Amino acid sequence: MAKRIYIWYVEPLNDRANEAIYECSKNIDLDATIEPATCEDGKKHNLWECSIEALKSLCSNRQGFNLKFEVWGKERFQGKIRKKTFLFIKSRKKKKTAK
């Protein structure tokens, strides 16, 4: 089975996230610009294209720097842009209590 190839996007929801994404793209010499794109939900979203490494860095710093953003992705070049935020949120397991 062939490995799936994704193109990743980030939608900043606050100014801090927008600045962080811009700085991250500048540091890795990525020629990324923010562009409105129609996604699977039928709405236009302002998305930054980014690498998976930049995305992991943003997600690891999300709480510490109060970054609010949504993660979007599409498979290869022909796929629909779909929300993928759930892939980058650590699940919190509830502790079982003794009865």
C-alpha positions as CSV (number, residue, x, y, z in Angstrom):
1,M,0.0,0.0,0.0
2,A,1.4,3.4,-1.0
3,K,2.1,6.0,1.6
4,R,-0.4,8.9,1.6
5,I,1.0,12.3,0.8
6,Y,-0.6,15.3,2.4
7,I,-0.3,19.0,1.9
8,W,-0.8,20.7,5.3
9,Y,-2.3,24.1,6.0
10,V,-2.8,26.2,9.2
11,E,-5.6,28.7,9.8
12,P,-4.6,31.2,12.4
13,L,-7.5,32.2,14.8
14,N,-5.6,34.9,16.7
15,D,-2.9,37.4,16.0
16,R,-0.2,35.5,18.0
17,A,-0.8,32.4,15.9
18,N,-0.6,34.5,12.7
19,E,2.8,36.0,13.8
20,A,4.1,32.6,14.9
21,I,3.2,31.0,11.6
22,Y,4.8,33.9,9.7
23,E,8.0,33.6,11.7
24,C,8.1,29.9,11.3
25,S,7.8,30.1,7.6
26,K,10.5,32.8,7.4
27,N,12.9,30.7,9.5
28,I,12.7,27.6,7.3
29,D,12.8,29.7,4.1
30,L,9.3,28.7,3.0
31,D,7.8,30.9,0.4
32,A,4.3,30.7,2.0
33,T,1.6,33.2,1.7
34,I,-1.8,33.4,3.3
35,E,-4.6,32.7,0.7
36,P,-8.3,32.3,1.0
37,A,-9.3,28.7,0.0
38,T,-12.6,27.0,-0.2
39,C,-12.6,23.9,2.1
40,E,-14.8,20.9,2.4
41,D,-17.2,22.7,4.6
42,G,-18.0,25.1,1.7
43,K,-16.5,28.2,3.5
44,K,-13.5,30.2,2.6
45,H,-10.6,30.1,5.1
46,N,-7.3,32.0,5.2
47,L,-4.7,29.3,5.1
48,W,-1.0,29.1,5.3
49,E,0.6,26.2,3.6
50,C,3.3,24.6,5.9
51,S,5.4,21.5,6.3
52,I,4.6,18.8,8.8
53,E,7.7,19.8,10.9
54,A,6.5,23.4,11.2
55,L,3.0,22.1,12.1
56,K,4.4,19.8,14.9
57,S,6.4,22.8,16.2
58,L,3.3,25.0,16.3
59,C,1.3,22.3,18.0
60,S,3.9,21.7,20.7
61,N,3.9,25.4,21.5
62,R,0.2,25.9,21.3
63,Q,-0.6,26.2,25.0
64,G,2.6,27.9,26.1
65,F,2.3,30.8,23.7
66,N,-1.6,30.9,23.6
67,L,-1.7,30.0,19.9
68,K,-5.1,29.4,18.5
69,F,-5.3,27.8,15.1
70,E,-7.0,25.1,13.1
71,V,-5.1,22.4,11.1
72,W,-6.3,21.6,7.6
73,G,-4.9,19.1,5.1
74,K,-5.5,17.6,1.7
75,E,-4.3,14.4,0.1
76,R,-2.0,15.0,-2.8
77,F,-2.9,17.9,-5.1
78,Q,-6.4,16.8,-6.1
79,G,-8.0,16.2,-2.7
80,K,-10.5,18.3,-0.8
81,I,-9.1,20.5,2.0
82,R,-10.4,18.9,5.2
83,K,-10.1,19.9,8.9
84,K,-7.4,17.8,10.6
85,T,-7.0,19.5,14.0
86,F,-8.0,16.4,15.9
87,L,-4.8,14.7,14.6
88,F,-2.6,17.1,16.6
89,I,-4.4,17.3,19.9
90,K,-3.2,15.0,22.7
91,S,-6.0,12.9,24.1
92,R,-6.4,13.2,27.8
93,K,-7.2,9.9,29.4
94,K,-9.3,10.1,32.5
95,K,-8.0,8.4,35.6
96,K,-10.1,5.6,36.8
97,T,-11.2,6.0,40.4
98,A,-11.6,3.0,42.7
99,K,-15.1,2.3,43.9
